[in-house]
Amino acid sequence: MNENQVRPEYPVGRYLAKLRESAGITQAQLAKKVTVSSATLSRIESGEKAATPDEIASLLDAIGPAA
């Protein structure tokens, strides 16, 4: 990482996972709401897959007011 790159304190996936958990929603429930596989959601939350802006928006909408 060079000096011009900003490193977030928490990766987006980890943040989404915390929001999901705070809302009391399982990965399977959230995946079903946004029509992605549980495996894909797991990969996003673990940082193995970068979420697109559309995926992030859909996930936040599905999590609801806890976000």
Jmol script that loads the backbone (N, CA, C; Angstrom):
load data "model"
ATOM      1  N   MET A   1       0.852  -1.169   0.000  1.00  0.00           N
ATOM      2  CA  MET A   1       0.000   0.000   0.000  1.00  0.00           C
ATOM      3  C   MET A   1       0.897   1.231   0.000  1.00  0.00           C
ATOM      4  N   ASN A   2       0.629   2.156  -0.925  1.00  0.00           N
ATOM      5  CA  ASN A   2       1.442   3.365  -0.939  1.00  0.00           C
ATOM      6  C   ASN A   2       0.816   4.430  -0.050  1.00  0.00           C
ATOM      7  N   GLU A   3       1.538   5.517   0.155  1.00  0.00           N
ATOM      8  CA  GLU A   3       1.102   6.549   1.096  1.00  0.00           C
ATOM      9  C   GLU A   3      -0.172   7.276   0.665  1.00  0.00           C
ATOM     10  N   ASN A   4      -0.544   7.201  -0.615  1.00  0.00           N
ATOM     11  CA  ASN A   4      -1.727   7.882  -1.106  1.00  0.00           C
ATOM     12  C   ASN A   4      -3.013   7.074  -0.938  1.00  0.00           C
ATOM     13  N   GLN A   5      -2.876   5.811  -0.589  1.00  0.00           N
ATOM     14  CA  GLN A   5      -4.052   4.966  -0.424  1.00  0.00           C
ATOM     15  C   GLN A   5      -4.591   5.110   0.997  1.00  0.00           C
ATOM     16  N   VAL A   6      -5.907   5.129   1.085  1.00  0.00           N
ATOM     17  CA  VAL A   6      -6.549   5.199   2.392  1.00  0.00           C
ATOM     18  C   VAL A   6      -6.972   3.796   2.775  1.00  0.00           C
ATOM     19  N   ARG A   7      -6.568   3.390   3.936  1.00  0.00           N
ATOM     20  CA  ARG A   7      -6.944   2.060   4.424  1.00  0.00           C
ATOM     21  C   ARG A   7      -8.056   2.209   5.448  1.00  0.00           C
ATOM     22  N   PRO A   8      -9.217   1.653   5.170  1.00  0.00           N
ATOM     23  CA  PRO A   8     -10.314   1.772   6.131  1.00  0.00           C
ATOM     24  C   PRO A   8     -10.005   1.020   7.411  1.00  0.00           C
ATOM     25  N   GLU A   9     -10.534   1.529   8.502  1.00  0.00           N
ATOM     26  CA  GLU A   9     -10.323   0.865   9.780  1.00  0.00           C
ATOM     27  C   GLU A   9     -10.957  -0.522   9.773  1.00  0.00           C
ATOM     28  N   TYR A  10     -12.148  -0.623   9.174  1.00  0.00           N
ATOM     29  CA  TYR A  10     -12.835  -1.905   9.047  1.00  0.00           C
ATOM     30  C   TYR A  10     -13.194  -2.119   7.586  1.00  0.00           C
ATOM     31  N   PRO A  11     -12.904  -3.284   7.052  1.00  0.00           N
ATOM     32  CA  PRO A  11     -13.325  -3.569   5.682  1.00  0.00           C
ATOM     33  C   PRO A  11     -14.856  -3.508   5.585  1.00  0.00           C
ATOM     34  N   VAL A  12     -15.358  -3.178   4.436  1.00  0.00           N
ATOM     35  CA  VAL A  12     -16.795  -3.052   4.217  1.00  0.00           C
ATOM     36  C   VAL A  12     -17.521  -4.337   4.601  1.00  0.00           C
ATOM     37  N   GLY A  13     -16.982  -5.474   4.207  1.00  0.00           N
ATOM     38  CA  GLY A  13     -17.640  -6.743   4.518  1.00  0.00           C
ATOM     39  C   GLY A  13     -17.795  -6.978   6.004  1.00  0.00           C
ATOM     40  N   ARG A  14     -16.764  -6.654   6.745  1.00  0.00           N
ATOM     41  CA  ARG A  14     -16.826  -6.834   8.205  1.00  0.00           C
ATOM     42  C   ARG A  14     -17.874  -5.890   8.801  1.00  0.00           C
ATOM     43  N   TYR A  15     -17.935  -4.679   8.291  1.00  0.00           N
ATOM     44  CA  TYR A  15     -18.929  -3.714   8.749  1.00  0.00           C
ATOM     45  C   TYR A  15     -20.348  -4.225   8.461  1.00  0.00           C
ATOM     46  N   LEU A  16     -20.552  -4.747   7.254  1.00  0.00           N
ATOM     47  CA  LEU A  16     -21.863  -5.300   6.901  1.00  0.00           C
ATOM     48  C   LEU A  16     -22.234  -6.456   7.823  1.00  0.00           C
ATOM     49  N   ALA A  17     -21.260  -7.299   8.127  1.00  0.00           N
ATOM     50  CA  ALA A  17     -21.513  -8.437   9.019  1.00  0.00           C
ATOM     51  C   ALA A  17     -21.941  -7.953  10.401  1.00  0.00           C
ATOM     52  N   LYS A  18     -21.275  -6.914  10.915  1.00  0.00           N
ATOM     53  CA  LYS A  18     -21.629  -6.383  12.230  1.00  0.00           C
ATOM     54  C   LYS A  18     -23.045  -5.807  12.223  1.00  0.00           C
ATOM     55  N   LEU A  19     -23.388  -5.091  11.152  1.00  0.00           N
ATOM     56  CA  LEU A  19     -24.742  -4.545  11.040  1.00  0.00           C
ATOM     57  C   LEU A  19     -25.776  -5.668  10.990  1.00  0.00           C
ATOM     58  N   ARG A  20     -25.473  -6.697  10.179  1.00  0.00           N
ATOM     59  CA  ARG A  20     -26.386  -7.841  10.054  1.00  0.00           C
ATOM     60  C   ARG A  20     -26.590  -8.512  11.406  1.00  0.00           C
ATOM     61  N   GLU A  21     -25.498  -8.744  12.115  1.00  0.00           N
ATOM     62  CA  GLU A  21     -25.580  -9.401  13.415  1.00  0.00           C
ATOM     63  C   GLU A  21     -26.354  -8.541  14.418  1.00  0.00           C
ATOM     64  N   SER A  22     -26.118  -7.228  14.387  1.00  0.00           N
ATOM     65  CA  SER A  22     -26.833  -6.319  15.287  1.00  0.00           C
ATOM     66  C   SER A  22     -28.335  -6.334  15.028  1.00  0.00           C
ATOM     67  N   ALA A  23     -28.698  -6.552  13.771  1.00  0.00           N
ATOM     68  CA  ALA A  23     -30.119  -6.616  13.401  1.00  0.00           C
ATOM     69  C   ALA A  23     -30.725  -7.982  13.691  1.00  0.00           C
ATOM     70  N   GLY A  24     -29.897  -8.942  14.109  1.00  0.00           N
ATOM     71  CA  GLY A  24     -30.398 -10.283  14.426  1.00  0.00           C
ATOM     72  C   GLY A  24     -30.777 -11.095  13.199  1.00  0.00           C
ATOM     73  N   ILE A  25     -30.081 -10.832  12.094  1.00  0.00           N
ATOM     74  CA  ILE A  25     -30.361 -11.520  10.835  1.00  0.00           C
ATOM     75  C   ILE A  25     -29.224 -12.494  10.539  1.00  0.00           C
ATOM     76  N   THR A  26     -29.559 -13.711  10.145  1.00  0.00           N
ATOM     77  CA  THR A  26     -28.527 -14.679   9.777  1.00  0.00           C
ATOM     78  C   THR A  26     -28.046 -14.405   8.349  1.00  0.00           C
ATOM     79  N   GLN A  27     -26.903 -14.966   8.015  1.00  0.00           N
ATOM     80  CA  GLN A  27     -26.409 -14.858   6.638  1.00  0.00           C
ATOM     81  C   GLN A  27     -27.419 -15.430   5.658  1.00  0.00           C
ATOM     82  N   ALA A  28     -27.995 -16.566   6.003  1.00  0.00           N
ATOM     83  CA  ALA A  28     -28.960 -17.210   5.106  1.00  0.00           C
ATOM     84  C   ALA A  28     -30.188 -16.323   4.887  1.00  0.00           C
ATOM     85  N   GLN A  29     -30.685 -15.702   5.953  1.00  0.00           N
ATOM     86  CA  GLN A  29     -31.845 -14.818   5.827  1.00  0.00           C
ATOM     87  C   GLN A  29     -31.537 -13.612   4.946  1.00  0.00           C
ATOM     88  N   LEU A  30     -30.374 -12.995   5.177  1.00  0.00           N
ATOM     89  CA  LEU A  30     -30.002 -11.822   4.398  1.00  0.00           C
ATOM     90  C   LEU A  30     -29.751 -12.187   2.946  1.00  0.00           C
ATOM     91  N   ALA A  31     -29.081 -13.299   2.719  1.00  0.00           N
ATOM     92  CA  ALA A  31     -28.809 -13.742   1.348  1.00  0.00           C
ATOM     93  C   ALA A  31     -30.117 -13.947   0.585  1.00  0.00           C
ATOM     94  N   LYS A  32     -31.103 -14.525   1.252  1.00  0.00           N
ATOM     95  CA  LYS A  32     -32.401 -14.756   0.612  1.00  0.00           C
ATOM     96  C   LYS A  32     -33.096 -13.438   0.273  1.00  0.00           C
ATOM     97  N   LYS A  33     -32.990 -12.457   1.168  1.00  0.00           N
ATOM     98  CA  LYS A  33     -33.622 -11.152   0.936  1.00  0.00           C
ATOM     99  C   LYS A  33     -33.037 -10.434  -0.273  1.00  0.00           C
ATOM    100  N   VAL A  34     -31.729 -10.582  -0.485  1.00  0.00           N
ATOM    101  CA  VAL A  34     -31.084  -9.861  -1.591  1.00  0.00           C
ATOM    102  C   VAL A  34     -30.796 -10.771  -2.780  1.00  0.00           C
ATOM    103  N   THR A  35     -31.287 -11.977  -2.714  1.00  0.00           N
ATOM    104  CA  THR A  35     -31.146 -12.977  -3.784  1.00  0.00           C
ATOM    105  C   THR A  35     -29.705 -13.201  -4.235  1.00  0.00           C
ATOM    106  N   VAL A  36     -28.838 -13.405  -3.248  1.00  0.00           N
ATOM    107  CA  VAL A  36     -27.482 -13.892  -3.522  1.00  0.00           C
ATOM    108  C   VAL A  36     -27.326 -15.180  -2.722  1.00  0.00           C
ATOM    109  N   SER A  37     -26.337 -15.961  -3.052  1.00  0.00           N
ATOM    110  CA  SER A  37     -26.125 -17.195  -2.297  1.00  0.00           C
ATOM    111  C   SER A  37     -25.493 -16.874  -0.946  1.00  0.00           C
ATOM    112  N   SER A  38     -25.710 -17.767   0.003  1.00  0.00           N
ATOM    113  CA  SER A  38     -25.078 -17.613   1.314  1.00  0.00           C
ATOM    114  C   SER A  38     -23.560 -17.625   1.177  1.00  0.00           C
ATOM    115  N   ALA A  39     -23.071 -18.414   0.229  1.00  0.00           N
ATOM    116  CA  ALA A  39     -21.620 -18.481   0.006  1.00  0.00           C
ATOM    117  C   ALA A  39     -21.073 -17.133  -0.472  1.00  0.00           C
ATOM    118  N   THR A  40     -21.815 -16.476  -1.359  1.00  0.00           N
ATOM    119  CA  THR A  40     -21.378 -15.166  -1.851  1.00  0.00           C
ATOM    120  C   THR A  40     -21.385 -14.154  -0.715  1.00  0.00           C
ATOM    121  N   LEU A  41     -22.438 -14.149   0.088  1.00  0.00           N
ATOM    122  CA  LEU A  41     -22.498 -13.232   1.219  1.00  0.00           C
ATOM    123  C   LEU A  41     -21.364 -13.495   2.193  1.00  0.00           C
ATOM    124  N   SER A  42     -21.072 -14.749   2.441  1.00  0.00           N
ATOM    125  CA  SER A  42     -19.960 -15.106   3.324  1.00  0.00           C
ATOM    126  C   SER A  42     -18.636 -14.569   2.784  1.00  0.00           C
ATOM    127  N   ARG A  43     -18.448 -14.680   1.483  1.00  0.00           N
ATOM    128  CA  ARG A  43     -17.215 -14.185   0.861  1.00  0.00           C
ATOM    129  C   ARG A  43     -17.121 -12.659   0.950  1.00  0.00           C
ATOM    130  N   ILE A  44     -18.250 -11.966   0.811  1.00  0.00           N
ATOM    131  CA  ILE A  44     -18.261 -10.509   0.953  1.00  0.00           C
ATOM    132  C   ILE A  44     -17.905 -10.126   2.384  1.00  0.00           C
ATOM    133  N   GLU A  45     -18.554 -10.776   3.343  1.00  0.00           N
ATOM    134  CA  GLU A  45     -18.314 -10.442   4.748  1.00  0.00           C
ATOM    135  C   GLU A  45     -16.897 -10.762   5.202  1.00  0.00           C
ATOM    136  N   SER A  46     -16.307 -11.784   4.634  1.00  0.00           N
ATOM    137  CA  SER A  46     -14.942 -12.153   5.030  1.00  0.00           C
ATOM    138  C   SER A  46     -13.874 -11.369   4.277  1.00  0.00           C
ATOM    139  N   GLY A  47     -14.285 -10.598   3.267  1.00  0.00           N
ATOM    140  CA  GLY A  47     -13.334  -9.822   2.495  1.00  0.00           C
ATOM    141  C   GLY A  47     -12.742 -10.561   1.318  1.00  0.00           C
ATOM    142  N   GLU A  48     -13.189 -11.786   1.073  1.00  0.00           N
ATOM    143  CA  GLU A  48     -12.682 -12.554  -0.065  1.00  0.00           C
ATOM    144  C   GLU A  48     -13.218 -12.022  -1.386  1.00  0.00           C
ATOM    145  N   LYS A  49     -14.384 -11.391  -1.343  1.00  0.00           N
ATOM    146  CA  LYS A  49     -15.007 -10.830  -2.543  1.00  0.00           C
ATOM    147  C   LYS A  49     -15.336  -9.376  -2.265  1.00  0.00           C
ATOM    148  N   ALA A  50     -14.961  -8.508  -3.186  1.00  0.00           N
ATOM    149  CA  ALA A  50     -15.322  -7.103  -3.046  1.00  0.00           C
ATOM    150  C   ALA A  50     -16.780  -6.932  -3.464  1.00  0.00           C
ATOM    151  N   ALA A  51     -17.538  -6.276  -2.619  1.00  0.00           N
ATOM    152  CA  ALA A  51     -18.943  -6.008  -2.940  1.00  0.00           C
ATOM    153  C   ALA A  51     -19.033  -4.802  -3.859  1.00  0.00           C
ATOM    154  N   THR A  52     -19.920  -4.888  -4.819  1.00  0.00           N
ATOM    155  CA  THR A  52     -20.152  -3.754  -5.710  1.00  0.00           C
ATOM    156  C   THR A  52     -20.989  -2.717  -4.962  1.00  0.00           C
ATOM    157  N   PRO A  53     -20.995  -1.484  -5.428  1.00  0.00           N
ATOM    158  CA  PRO A  53     -21.854  -0.481  -4.790  1.00  0.00           C
ATOM    159  C   PRO A  53     -23.330  -0.902  -4.763  1.00  0.00           C
ATOM    160  N   ASP A  54     -23.796  -1.530  -5.833  1.00  0.00           N
ATOM    161  CA  ASP A  54     -25.185  -2.000  -5.866  1.00  0.00           C
ATOM    162  C   ASP A  54     -25.432  -3.087  -4.818  1.00  0.00           C
ATOM    163  N   GLU A  55     -24.473  -3.998  -4.660  1.00  0.00           N
ATOM    164  CA  GLU A  55     -24.616  -5.048  -3.647  1.00  0.00           C
ATOM    165  C   GLU A  55     -24.644  -4.440  -2.251  1.00  0.00           C
ATOM    166  N   ILE A  56     -23.783  -3.467  -2.009  1.00  0.00           N
ATOM    167  CA  ILE A  56     -23.743  -2.818  -0.695  1.00  0.00           C
ATOM    168  C   ILE A  56     -25.081  -2.138  -0.413  1.00  0.00           C
ATOM    169  N   ALA A  57     -25.592  -1.406  -1.398  1.00  0.00           N
ATOM    170  CA  ALA A  57     -26.878  -0.729  -1.221  1.00  0.00           C
ATOM    171  C   ALA A  57     -27.998  -1.726  -0.948  1.00  0.00           C
ATOM    172  N   SER A  58     -28.023  -2.831  -1.692  1.00  0.00           N
ATOM    173  CA  SER A  58     -29.061  -3.855  -1.493  1.00  0.00           C
ATOM    174  C   SER A  58     -28.963  -4.479  -0.109  1.00  0.00           C
ATOM    175  N   LEU A  59     -27.746  -4.764   0.315  1.00  0.00           N
ATOM    176  CA  LEU A  59     -27.545  -5.368   1.631  1.00  0.00           C
ATOM    177  C   LEU A  59     -27.986  -4.413   2.729  1.00  0.00           C
ATOM    178  N   LEU A  60     -27.609  -3.140   2.627  1.00  0.00           N
ATOM    179  CA  LEU A  60     -28.011  -2.164   3.634  1.00  0.00           C
ATOM    180  C   LEU A  60     -29.524  -1.992   3.666  1.00  0.00           C
ATOM    181  N   ASP A  61     -30.152  -1.964   2.503  1.00  0.00           N
ATOM    182  CA  ASP A  61     -31.621  -1.859   2.446  1.00  0.00           C
ATOM    183  C   ASP A  61     -32.279  -3.064   3.123  1.00  0.00           C
ATOM    184  N   ALA A  62     -31.732  -4.245   2.876  1.00  0.00           N
ATOM    185  CA  ALA A  62     -32.303  -5.467   3.434  1.00  0.00           C
ATOM    186  C   ALA A  62     -32.084  -5.554   4.958  1.00  0.00           C
ATOM    187  N   ILE A  63     -30.961  -5.025   5.433  1.00  0.00           N
ATOM    188  CA  ILE A  63     -30.696  -5.044   6.879  1.00  0.00           C
ATOM    189  C   ILE A  63     -31.660  -4.119   7.598  1.00  0.00           C
ATOM    190  N   GLY A  64     -31.983  -3.009   6.957  1.00  0.00           N
ATOM    191  CA  GLY A  64     -32.990  -2.113   7.507  1.00  0.00           C
ATOM    192  C   GLY A  64     -32.452  -1.050   8.438  1.00  0.00           C
ATOM    193  N   PRO A  65     -33.313  -0.568   9.336  1.00  0.00           N
ATOM    194  CA  PRO A  65     -32.993   0.568  10.191  1.00  0.00           C
ATOM    195  C   PRO A  65     -31.775   0.376  11.077  1.00  0.00           C
ATOM    196  N   ALA A  66     -31.393  -0.862  11.346  1.00  0.00           N
ATOM    197  CA  ALA A  66     -30.196  -1.086  12.167  1.00  0.00           C
ATOM    198  C   ALA A  66     -28.971  -0.497  11.502  1.00  0.00           C
ATOM    199  N   ALA A  67     -29.017  -0.361  10.148  1.00  0.00           N
ATOM    200  CA  ALA A  67     -27.893   0.206   9.409  1.00  0.00           C
ATOM    201  C   ALA A  67     -27.895   1.697   9.619  1.00  0.00           C
TER     202      ALA A  67
END
end "model"
wireframe off; spacefill off
backbone 0.3
color backbone group
